[in-house]
Amino acid sequence: MKTLNITVMRMARYDDLMAQYENPIEHACDLKLGQTFIVNNAQKPEGLCDSAWETLLPFVKELAEGGGNFFDGWMKNPHSAMLSCNDGFRPVSFYVEVVE
């Protein structure tokens, strides 16, 4: 299996939606902009939240197994994917790429 790198590229926060719909959460996300994670054997790296991992996992598995070229040329680098976690209040964008 190939080794992958996951990089936190962008972090958004929608305070208006949080105020209207979310019950207060003291601690939701520990990620930092530019933070990187190494993925070995398609296993969740320490420090990456479960919610983000569930979103990334199908792409991680495909890339780790040597696949890629998602959606017929979506990414300039066919051995990568730009993905976001499924938190609608504070989405985080991740760049996932194969490390050669």
All heavy atoms as an XYZ file, in Angstrom:
792
protein
N       0.850     -1.192      0.000
C       0.000      0.000      0.000
C       0.889      1.245      0.000
O       1.947      1.256      0.610
C      -0.908      0.021      1.214
C      -1.925     -1.081      1.240
S      -3.247     -0.767      2.418
C      -4.471     -0.135      1.318
N       0.394      2.256     -0.652
C       1.129      3.512     -0.730
C       0.898      4.348      0.529
O      -0.152      4.270      1.155
C       0.700      4.285     -1.967
C       1.033      3.550     -3.261
C       0.763      4.400     -4.453
C       1.118      3.674     -5.719
N       2.515      3.471     -5.943
N       1.892      5.157      0.865
C       1.787      6.089      1.984
C       1.150      7.372      1.472
O       1.430      7.820      0.353
C       3.184      6.387      2.555
O       3.746      5.155      3.025
C       3.125      7.389      3.686
N       0.295      7.972      2.282
C      -0.389      9.206      1.901
C      -0.085     10.323      2.879
O       0.253     10.073      4.039
C      -1.903      8.996      1.862
C      -2.434      7.873      0.994
C      -3.928      7.751      1.153
C      -2.074      8.092     -0.447
N      -0.242     11.533      2.401
C      -0.112     12.729      3.225
C      -1.457     13.459      3.182
O      -2.030     13.636      2.102
C       1.002     13.621      2.672
C       1.329     14.754      3.600
O       1.622     14.543      4.761
N       1.274     15.970      3.080
N      -1.946     13.854      4.330
C      -3.170     14.660      4.428
C      -2.768     16.008      5.009
O      -2.162     16.068      6.079
C      -4.222     13.995      5.341
C      -4.643     12.639      4.784
C      -5.432     14.910      5.524
C      -5.551     11.848      5.718
N      -3.124     17.090      4.315
C      -2.792     18.432      4.769
C      -4.071     19.240      4.964
O      -4.946     19.242      4.094
C      -1.894     19.157      3.739
O      -0.735     18.365      3.507
C      -1.485     20.531      4.244
N      -4.179     19.930      6.098
C      -5.302     20.833      6.358
C      -5.063     22.105      5.540
O      -4.117     22.849      5.791
C      -5.414     21.174      7.860
C      -6.542     22.176      8.101
C      -5.617     19.912      8.687
N      -5.919     22.339      4.541
C      -5.734     23.450      3.613
C      -6.567     24.687      3.945
O      -6.143     25.807      3.711
C      -6.070     23.001      2.182
C      -5.228     21.839      1.697
S      -3.467     22.199      1.667
C      -3.390     23.356      0.324
N      -7.750     24.475      4.465
C      -8.644     25.601      4.767
C      -9.603     25.192      5.864
O     -10.046     24.046      5.918
C      -9.414     26.001      3.513
C     -10.270     27.236      3.731
C     -10.711     27.865      2.446
N      -9.534     28.414      1.774
C      -9.510     28.799      0.502
N     -10.589     28.691     -0.221
N      -8.421     29.286     -0.037
N      -9.923     26.168      6.706
C     -10.876     25.938      7.793
C     -11.896     27.068      7.769
O     -11.528     28.233      7.776
C     -10.147     25.901      9.134
C      -9.091     24.814      9.199
S      -8.154     24.815     10.728
C      -9.359     24.082     11.831
N     -13.164     26.706      7.714
C     -14.235     27.697      7.708
C     -15.041     27.584      8.996
O     -14.949     26.597      9.720
C     -15.140     27.496      6.497
N     -15.809     28.611      9.254
C     -16.643     28.628     10.465
C     -17.872     29.475     10.168
O     -17.740     30.629      9.761
C     -15.845     29.206     11.620
C     -16.573     29.181     12.932
C     -15.668     29.738     14.035
N     -16.443     29.973     15.217
C     -16.526     29.114     16.226
N     -15.866     27.995     16.183
N     -17.259     29.395     17.279
N     -19.056     28.911     10.362
C     -20.306     29.600     10.072
C     -21.050     29.874     11.379
O     -21.932     29.123     11.794
C     -21.145     28.773      9.108
C     -20.393     28.446      7.840
C     -20.166     27.141      7.461
C     -19.879     29.459      7.027
C     -19.471     26.834      6.300
C     -19.171     29.173      5.869
C     -18.975     27.859      5.519
O     -18.277     27.559      4.375
N     -20.653     30.965     12.025
C     -21.219     31.311     13.330
C     -22.727     31.529     13.281
O     -23.434     31.206     14.237
C     -20.520     32.548     13.900
C     -19.083     32.262     14.294
O     -18.840     31.212     14.920
O     -18.206     33.074     13.970
N     -23.238     32.085     12.171
C     -24.680     32.315     12.063
C     -25.456     30.999     12.078
O     -26.474     30.871     12.760
C     -25.021     33.133     10.817
C     -24.563     32.487      9.516
O     -23.533     31.747      9.516
O     -25.212     32.714      8.484
N     -24.950     30.000     11.367
C     -25.612     28.691     11.379
C     -25.474     28.006     12.729
O     -26.411     27.365     13.210
C     -25.027     27.797     10.286
C     -25.271     28.249      8.850
C     -24.552     27.325      7.878
C     -26.754     28.327      8.540
N     -24.314     28.169     13.350
C     -24.096     27.587     14.672
C     -25.068     28.184     15.681
O     -25.681     27.460     16.478
C     -22.652     27.809     15.115
C     -21.659     27.007     14.299
S     -19.957     27.556     14.455
C     -19.624     27.157     16.149
N     -25.246     29.502     15.651
C     -26.144     30.173     16.593
C     -27.592     29.738     16.387
O     -28.346     29.576     17.348
C     -26.019     31.686     16.438
N     -27.946     29.519     15.132
C     -29.335     29.187     14.832
C     -29.668     27.712     15.065
O     -30.775     27.396     15.509
C     -29.654     29.563     13.383
C     -31.111     29.415     13.028
C     -31.428     29.987     11.657
O     -30.573     30.542     10.985
N     -32.676     29.845     11.251
N     -28.731     26.805     14.771
C     -29.069     25.379     14.744
C     -28.304     24.462     15.694
O     -28.777     23.378     16.010
C     -28.866     24.832     13.328
C     -29.747     25.488     12.308
C     -29.215     26.379     11.390
C     -31.109     25.219     12.263
C     -30.017     26.984     10.439
C     -31.924     25.818     11.323
C     -31.373     26.707     10.406
O     -32.162     27.300      9.481
N     -27.137     24.868     16.130
C     -26.298     23.940     16.891
C     -26.429     24.154     18.391
O     -26.455     25.292     18.857
C     -24.823     24.133     16.476
C     -23.895     23.133     17.106
C     -22.444     23.341     16.702
O     -21.978     24.498     16.665
O     -21.774     22.335     16.441
N     -26.493     23.056     19.131
C     -26.357     23.149     20.574
C     -24.897     23.496     20.861
O     -24.000     23.000     20.171
C     -26.734     21.831     21.250
C     -28.222     21.573     21.196
O     -29.021     22.490     21.344
N     -28.586     20.330     20.961
N     -24.647     24.332     21.855
C     -23.265     24.736     22.131
C     -22.341     23.539     22.371
O     -22.691     22.593     23.066
C     -23.391     25.584     23.399
C     -24.802     26.058     23.396
C     -25.602     24.958     22.759
N     -21.168     23.606     21.753
C     -20.131     22.592     21.916
C     -18.888     23.299     22.426
O     -18.432     24.268     21.827
C     -19.822     21.893     20.584
C     -21.026     21.100     20.099
C     -18.605     20.988     20.710
C     -20.827     20.453     18.747
N     -18.361     22.823     23.527
C     -17.159     23.433     24.090
C     -15.942     23.215     23.219
O     -15.125     24.092     23.031
C     -16.878     22.828     25.475
C     -17.313     23.727     26.601
C     -16.908     23.138     27.930
O     -15.711     22.942     28.164
O     -17.825     22.872     28.732
N     -15.829     21.999     22.695
C     -14.605     21.630     21.992
C     -14.976     20.797     20.767
O     -15.363     19.652     20.891
C     -13.720     20.827     22.942
C     -12.400     20.492     22.378
N     -11.433     21.428     22.192
C     -11.893     19.329     21.938
C     -10.378     20.847     21.683
N     -10.633     19.574     21.522
N     -14.835     21.388     19.569
C     -15.269     20.668     18.373
C     -14.126     20.216     17.471
O     -14.215     19.168     16.855
C     -16.232     21.541     17.577
N     -13.052     20.996     17.368
C     -12.016     20.665     16.388
C     -10.640     21.138     16.863
O     -10.474     22.300     17.222
C     -12.352     21.313     15.046
S     -11.229     20.890     13.719
N      -9.674     20.214     16.840
C      -8.313     20.540     17.264
C      -7.369     20.812     16.102
O      -6.189     21.042     16.313
C      -7.715     19.371     18.057
C      -8.321     19.245     19.428
O      -8.696     20.274     20.009
O      -8.429     18.107     19.918
N      -7.851     20.721     14.885
C      -6.975     20.845     13.722
C      -6.454     22.265     13.564
O      -7.086     23.229     13.976
C      -7.716     20.412     12.464
C      -8.222     18.971     12.464
C      -9.054     18.706     11.235
C      -7.070     18.004     12.561
N      -5.293     22.359     12.928
C      -4.650     23.653     12.665
C      -4.373     23.772     11.178
O      -4.012     22.784     10.519
C      -3.321     23.770     13.425
C      -3.423     23.527     14.916
C      -4.023     24.705     15.621
C      -4.004     24.495     17.116
N      -5.257     24.542     17.770
N      -4.506     24.959     10.647
C      -4.213     25.219      9.247
C      -2.775     24.815      8.951
O      -1.857     25.143      9.700
C      -4.425     26.706      8.956
C      -4.458     27.115      7.503
C      -5.584     26.429      6.760
C      -4.617     28.622      7.395
N      -2.571     24.049      7.877
C      -1.245     23.589      7.499
C      -0.806     22.302      8.176
O       0.232     21.739      7.830
N      -1.578     21.831      9.132
C      -1.240     20.591      9.833
C      -1.225     19.425      8.843
O      -2.041     19.366      7.927
C      -2.263     20.337     10.936
C      -1.975     19.176     11.829
C      -2.958     19.099     12.993
O      -3.891     19.892     13.106
N      -2.753     18.125     13.856
N      -0.294     18.510      9.023
C      -0.207     17.354      8.138
C      -0.292     16.056      8.929
O       0.069     15.995     10.100
C       1.092     17.355      7.314
O       2.201     17.307      8.201
C       1.186     18.586      6.429
N      -0.779     15.040      8.250
C      -0.900     13.700      8.809
C      -0.353     12.714      7.787
O      -0.617     12.846      6.601
C      -2.373     13.344      9.077
C      -3.059     14.255     10.043
C      -3.740     15.375      9.592
C      -3.033     13.988     11.400
C      -4.383     16.223     10.482
C      -3.673     14.824     12.293
C      -4.346     15.945     11.838
N       0.394     11.728      8.244
C       0.887     10.657      7.385
C      -0.031      9.447      7.570
O      -0.349      9.068      8.700
C       2.339     10.268      7.738
C       3.266     11.468      7.571
C       2.814      9.088      6.888
C       3.375     11.998      6.161
N      -0.446      8.856      6.461
C      -1.324      7.687      6.490
C      -0.538      6.479      6.000
O      -0.055      6.468      4.865
C      -2.560      7.896      5.589
C      -3.439      6.662      5.604
C      -3.343      9.127      6.015
N      -0.419      5.490      6.846
C       0.223      4.225      6.498
C      -0.807      3.115      6.540
O      -1.612      3.047      7.477
C       1.355      3.906      7.483
C       2.498      4.880      7.357
O       3.056      5.054      6.275
N       2.836      5.537      8.448
N      -0.794      2.259      5.534
C      -1.709      1.108      5.458
C      -3.181      1.516      5.566
O      -3.983      0.774      6.131
C      -1.362      0.073      6.523
C       0.024     -0.491      6.324
O       0.404     -0.813      5.198
N       0.783     -0.586      7.396
N      -3.504      2.696      5.064
C      -4.887      3.206      5.067
C      -5.495      3.236      6.471
O      -6.702      3.091      6.634
C      -5.766      2.419      4.097
N      -4.653      3.450      7.483
C      -5.122      3.528      8.866
C      -5.231      4.983      9.307
O      -4.381      5.807      8.972
C      -4.154      2.788      9.793
C      -4.058      1.306      9.497
C      -5.381      0.600      9.689
O      -6.034      0.721     10.714
N      -5.793     -0.150      8.671
N      -6.257      5.296     10.069
C      -6.484      6.662     10.545
C      -5.290      7.158     11.352
O      -4.889      6.519     12.326
C      -7.748      6.735     11.398
C      -8.067      8.151     11.877
C      -9.364      8.192     12.645
C      -9.170      7.990     14.085
N      -9.112      9.073     14.972
N      -4.732      8.295     10.949
C      -3.613      8.831     11.728
C      -4.086      9.430     13.047
O      -5.212      9.937     13.146
C      -3.018      9.905     10.821
C      -4.059     10.216      9.812
C      -5.006      9.066      9.751
N      -3.225      9.351     14.042
C      -3.531      9.907     15.349
C      -3.763     11.411     15.231
O      -3.028     12.112     14.544
C      -2.373      9.637     16.310
C      -2.684     10.008     17.731
C      -1.571      9.604     18.688
O      -0.903      8.588     18.443
O      -1.388     10.327     19.680
N      -4.809     11.900     15.882
C      -5.102     13.323     15.904
C      -6.113     13.781     14.864
O      -6.585     14.908     14.919
N      -6.442     12.922     13.921
C      -7.454     13.265     12.919
C      -8.810     12.821     13.449
O      -8.961     11.670     13.889
C      -7.144     12.580     11.595
C      -8.024     12.961     10.412
C      -7.862     14.434     10.062
C      -7.693     12.105      9.211
N      -9.784     13.706     13.432
C     -11.082     13.375     14.036
C     -11.805     12.287     13.239
O     -11.611     12.132     12.031
C     -11.947     14.615     14.190
S     -12.584     15.289     12.666
N     -12.638     11.543     13.932
C     -13.372     10.431     13.331
C     -14.278     10.896     12.200
O     -14.393     10.223     11.172
C     -14.207      9.707     14.385
C     -13.359      8.942     15.378
O     -12.197      8.623     15.058
O     -13.859      8.673     16.494
N     -14.929     12.031     12.372
C     -15.846     12.531     11.364
C     -15.122     12.835     10.051
O     -15.575     12.455      8.969
C     -16.555     13.786     11.878
O     -17.443     14.281     10.909
N     -13.987     13.503     10.140
C     -13.199     13.796      8.939
C     -12.706     12.500      8.308
O     -12.755     12.322      7.087
C     -12.020     14.705      9.278
N     -12.228     11.576      9.124
C     -11.699     10.315      8.604
C     -12.762      9.547      7.833
O     -12.487      8.975      6.773
C     -11.139      9.476      9.748
C     -10.565      8.178      9.269
C     -11.034      6.935      9.534
C      -9.407      8.002      8.444
N     -10.246      5.990      8.930
C      -9.240      6.623      8.249
C      -8.509      8.886      7.840
C      -8.207      6.095      7.481
C      -7.473      8.361      7.076
C      -7.328      6.985      6.898
N     -13.984      9.513      8.333
C     -15.063      8.808      7.636
C     -15.294      9.376      6.240
O     -15.594      8.640      5.304
C     -16.351      8.863      8.455
C     -16.298      7.997      9.687
C     -17.526      8.157     10.569
O     -18.557      8.692     10.101
O     -17.457      7.747     11.735
N     -15.148     10.678      6.091
C     -15.315     11.321      4.787
C     -14.132     11.007      3.870
O     -14.310     10.759      2.678
C     -15.441     12.853      4.954
O     -16.556     13.125      5.808
C     -15.641     13.537      3.632
N     -12.931     11.034      4.404
C     -11.717     10.843      3.611
C     -11.457      9.380      3.255
O     -10.826      9.094      2.235
C     -10.508     11.381      4.381
C     -10.518     12.844      4.803
C      -9.257     13.170      5.588
C     -10.675     13.766      3.622
N     -11.916      8.456      4.070
C     -11.533      7.055      3.972
C     -11.724      6.421      2.588
O     -10.798      5.746      2.106
C     -12.240      6.223      5.046
C     -11.819      4.760      5.131
C     -10.314      4.625      5.337
C     -12.581      4.065      6.244
N     -12.846      6.585      1.902
C     -12.962      5.939      0.582
C     -11.880      6.406     -0.398
O     -11.340      5.608     -1.167
C     -14.353      6.354      0.094
C     -15.102      6.739      1.320
C     -14.082      7.271      2.284
N     -11.526      7.682     -0.348
C     -10.497      8.223     -1.226
C      -9.114      7.755     -0.773
O      -8.260      7.428     -1.597
C     -10.573      9.752     -1.253
C     -11.834     10.254     -1.887
C     -12.974     10.438     -1.128
C     -11.885     10.538     -3.238
C     -14.155     10.895     -1.702
C     -13.055     11.001     -3.833
C     -14.194     11.173     -3.070
N      -8.892      7.723      0.537
C      -7.621      7.239      1.085
C      -7.386      5.796      0.650
O      -6.295      5.445      0.182
C      -7.602      7.361      2.625
C      -6.477      6.545      3.231
C      -7.499      8.814      3.043
N      -8.385      4.950      0.784
C      -8.243      3.542      0.405
C      -7.895      3.411     -1.071
O      -7.008      2.651     -1.447
C      -9.521      2.765      0.728
C      -9.681      2.426      2.179
C     -10.919      1.572      2.383
C     -11.038      1.133      3.830
N     -12.232      0.314      4.039
N      -8.609      4.129     -1.914
C      -8.365      4.060     -3.358
C      -6.947      4.513     -3.705
O      -6.237      3.850     -4.472
C      -9.399      4.910     -4.097
C      -9.251      4.889     -5.600
C      -9.602      3.564     -6.247
O     -10.313      2.740     -5.631
O      -9.160      3.343     -7.381
N      -6.523      5.630     -3.142
C      -5.170      6.138     -3.405
C      -4.102      5.199     -2.841
O      -3.089      4.939     -3.489
C      -5.005      7.544     -2.829
C      -5.779      8.655     -3.544
C      -5.756      9.933     -2.714
C      -5.218      8.898     -4.938
N      -4.322      4.679     -1.649
C      -3.349      3.783     -1.023
C      -3.179      2.499     -1.820
O      -2.095      1.911     -1.839
C      -3.772      3.469      0.412
N      -4.230      2.091     -2.499
C      -4.173      0.870     -3.305
C      -3.671      1.131     -4.722
O      -3.699      0.243     -5.564
C      -5.551      0.209     -3.317
C      -5.941     -0.343     -1.957
C      -7.361     -0.861     -1.885
O      -8.109     -0.743     -2.889
O      -7.732     -1.384     -0.822
N      -3.239      2.374     -4.994
C      -2.669      2.695     -6.299
C      -3.639      3.307     -7.284
O      -3.282      3.588     -8.425
N      -4.869      3.505     -6.863
C      -5.870      4.105     -7.741
C      -5.777      5.613     -7.740
O      -4.806      6.201     -7.266
N      -6.784      6.231     -8.272
C      -6.831      7.689     -8.341
C      -7.602      8.132     -9.561
O      -8.502      7.433    -10.014
N      -7.222      9.280    -10.088
C      -7.892      9.877    -11.244
C      -9.407      9.900    -11.045
O     -10.173      9.468    -11.892
C      -7.520      9.157    -12.542
C      -7.870     10.002    -13.751
O      -7.859     11.225    -13.688
N      -8.186      9.352    -14.850
N      -9.815     10.416     -9.903
C     -11.231     10.476     -9.557
C     -12.002     11.359    -10.529
O     -11.518     12.414    -10.943
C     -11.403     11.018     -8.125
C     -10.678     10.202     -7.095
C      -9.502     10.650     -6.519
C     -11.172      8.963     -6.709
C      -8.838      9.898     -5.561
C     -10.512      8.197     -5.759
C      -9.342      8.669     -5.193
N     -13.169     10.948    -10.864
C     -14.084     11.723    -11.697
C     -13.440     12.164    -13.018
O     -13.640     13.280    -13.478
C     -14.647     12.925    -10.924
C     -15.211     12.556     -9.584
C     -14.607     12.999     -8.414
C     -16.318     11.734     -9.474
C     -15.108     12.656     -7.171
C     -16.832     11.384     -8.234
C     -16.228     11.837     -7.089
N     -12.674     11.268    -13.621
C     -12.088     11.484    -14.954
C     -11.320     12.785    -15.097
O     -11.610     13.608    -15.964
C     -13.176     11.398    -16.022
C     -13.816     10.030    -16.083
O     -13.091      9.035    -15.936
O     -15.045      9.950    -16.265
N     -10.333     12.980    -14.242
C      -9.457     14.134    -14.393
C      -9.800     15.322    -13.522
O      -9.376     16.443    -13.788
N     -10.533     15.100    -12.455
C     -10.940     16.164    -11.536
C      -9.740     16.918    -10.990
O      -9.719     18.142    -10.966
C     -11.763     15.519    -10.432
C     -12.059     16.320     -9.210
C     -12.516     17.609     -9.169
C     -11.963     15.896     -7.854
N     -12.711     18.000     -7.860
C     -12.376     16.955     -7.040
C     -11.570     14.705     -7.249
C     -12.411     16.872     -5.659
C     -11.622     14.626     -5.879
C     -12.030     15.705     -5.101
N      -8.700     16.204    -10.570
C      -7.530     16.832     -9.954
C      -6.379     16.922    -10.951
O      -6.186     16.024    -11.758
C      -7.076     16.013     -8.734
C      -8.080     15.917     -7.605
S      -8.394     17.467     -6.767
C      -6.815     17.807     -6.022
N      -5.595     18.002    -10.868
C      -4.408     18.134    -11.714
C      -3.441     16.994    -11.442
O      -2.823     16.466    -12.358
C      -3.730     19.482    -11.479
C      -4.548     20.636    -12.018
C      -3.856     21.960    -11.782
C      -4.686     23.095    -12.344
N      -4.044     24.399    -12.136
N      -3.276     16.636    -10.161
C      -2.480     15.479     -9.781
C      -3.454     14.310     -9.629
O      -4.257     14.296     -8.687
C      -1.744     15.744     -8.466
C      -1.043     14.520     -7.916
O      -1.095     13.441     -8.489
N      -0.397     14.682     -6.785
N      -3.429     13.334    -10.531
C      -4.403     12.246    -10.464
C      -4.255     11.351     -9.229
O      -5.139     10.553     -8.944
C      -4.150     11.449    -11.749
C      -2.754     11.778    -12.130
C      -2.500     13.182    -11.650
N      -3.165     11.511     -8.498
C      -2.935     10.723     -7.287
C      -3.202     11.576     -6.046
O      -2.461     11.520     -5.059
C      -1.512     10.170     -7.286
C      -1.216      9.358     -8.499
N      -1.774      8.122     -8.709
C      -0.469      9.631     -9.583
C      -1.361      7.655     -9.863
N      -0.574      8.558    -10.416
N      -4.265     12.370     -6.114
C      -4.632     13.259     -5.013
C      -6.130     13.514     -5.024
O      -6.821     13.171     -5.980
C      -3.877     14.590     -5.135
O      -4.365     15.329     -6.242
N      -6.614     14.147     -3.949
C      -8.012     14.571     -3.858
C      -8.108     15.729     -2.869
O      -7.397     15.753     -1.866
C      -8.905     13.421     -3.396
N      -8.954     16.700     -3.169
C      -9.260     17.801     -2.258
C     -10.646     17.507     -1.706
O     -11.626     17.431     -2.455
C      -9.255     19.146     -2.989
C      -9.573     20.327     -2.101
S      -8.352     20.652     -0.823
C      -7.003     21.283     -1.800
N     -10.720     17.321     -0.386
C     -11.957     16.873      0.256
C     -12.237     17.704      1.488
O     -11.332     18.297      2.064
C     -11.815     15.400      0.658
C     -11.423     14.456     -0.467
C     -10.878     13.166      0.103
C     -12.602     14.210     -1.370
N     -13.480     17.708      1.921
C     -13.865     18.433      3.130
C     -14.580     17.503      4.081
O     -15.301     16.598      3.655
C     -14.797     19.603      2.791
O     -14.139     20.533      1.983
N     -14.403     17.757      5.374
C     -15.131     16.972      6.362
C     -16.620     17.328      6.274
O     -16.996     18.313      5.655
C     -14.578     17.209      7.765
S     -14.982     18.818      8.456
N     -17.440     16.557      6.925
C     -18.885     16.737      6.808
C     -19.497     17.608      7.898
O     -20.698     17.604      8.092
C     -19.580     15.373      6.762
C     -19.287     14.536      7.980
O     -18.716     15.009      8.953
N     -19.666     13.277      7.926
N     -18.686     18.405      8.595
C     -19.206     19.330      9.603
C     -19.725     20.576      8.882
O     -18.951     21.375      8.371
C     -18.095     19.706     10.589
C     -18.583     20.588     11.726
O     -19.600     21.296     11.559
O     -17.927     20.584     12.784
N     -21.016     20.730      8.826
C     -21.618     21.859      8.125
C     -21.454     23.193      8.825
O     -21.705     24.241      8.236
N     -21.035     23.181     10.082
C     -20.833     24.414     10.834
C     -19.395     24.911     10.764
O     -19.136     26.100     10.839
C     -21.202     24.216     12.309
C     -22.640     23.844     12.518
C     -22.977     22.604     13.029
C     -23.662     24.730     12.214
C     -24.300     22.259     13.232
C     -24.987     24.388     12.421
C     -25.310     23.147     12.930
N     -18.441     24.004     10.666
C     -17.013     24.364     10.639
C     -16.249     23.399      9.740
O     -15.401     22.638     10.190
C     -16.439     24.404     12.062
C     -16.588     23.125     12.841
C     -16.236     23.249     14.310
N     -17.264     23.875     15.097
C     -18.445     23.348     15.403
N     -18.778     22.171     14.961
N     -19.296     23.995     16.143
N     -16.555     23.412      8.424
C     -15.901     22.466      7.518
C     -14.404     22.732      7.373
O     -13.953     23.874      7.398
C     -16.632     22.689      6.194
C     -17.183     24.066      6.282
C     -17.487     24.300      7.733
N     -13.668     21.657      7.232
C     -12.223     21.707      7.031
C     -11.927     21.049      5.691
O     -12.432     19.965      5.400
C     -11.479     20.962      8.156
C      -9.982     20.937      7.899
C     -11.782     21.598      9.508
N     -11.126     21.718      4.861
C     -10.719     21.169      3.564
C      -9.353     20.518      3.699
O      -8.432     21.109      4.266
C     -10.659     22.266      2.506
O     -11.944     22.796      2.279
N      -9.236     19.309      3.153
C      -8.015     18.518      3.238
C      -7.504     18.202      1.838
O      -8.288     17.855      0.953
C      -8.290     17.174      3.927
C      -8.780     17.280      5.333
C     -10.143     17.304      5.612
C      -7.895     17.328      6.387
C     -10.609     17.373      6.912
C      -8.339     17.395      7.692
C      -9.705     17.424      7.953
N      -6.195     18.289      1.654
C      -5.553     17.823      0.432
C      -4.924     16.479      0.772
O      -4.072     16.379      1.652
C      -4.491     18.806     -0.058
C      -3.859     18.415     -1.363
C      -4.618     18.303     -2.518
C      -2.491     18.164     -1.438
C      -4.043     17.951     -3.723
C      -1.908     17.817     -2.643
C      -2.694     17.707     -3.771
O      -2.112     17.356     -4.970
N      -5.371     15.441      0.067
C      -4.881     14.080      0.282
C      -4.055     13.690     -0.941
O      -4.536     13.799     -2.066
C      -6.070     13.097      0.446
C      -5.569     11.697      0.720
C      -7.013     13.566      1.550
N      -2.812     13.270     -0.705
C      -1.947     12.935     -1.838
C      -1.050     11.742     -1.513
O      -0.711     11.493     -0.357
C      -1.070     14.119     -2.215
C      -0.130     14.557     -1.107
C       0.641     15.816     -1.417
O       0.995     16.020     -2.592
O       0.895     16.586     -0.475
N      -0.695     11.026     -2.557
C       0.227      9.903     -2.437
C       1.626     10.467     -2.244
O       2.023     11.419     -2.912
C       0.174      9.010     -3.690
C       1.257      7.940     -3.646
C      -1.208      8.376     -3.838
N       2.376      9.858     -1.320
C       3.768     10.226     -1.098
C       4.617      9.187     -1.811
O       4.501      7.992     -1.525
C       4.110     10.234      0.421
C       5.578     10.533      0.637
C       3.223     11.218      1.156
N       5.431      9.614     -2.736
C       6.281      8.660     -3.488
C       7.568      8.398     -2.749
O       8.110      9.182     -2.083
C       6.574      9.211     -4.890
C       5.323      9.317     -5.735
C       4.630      8.006     -6.042
O       5.280      6.933     -6.044
O       3.429      8.032     -6.267
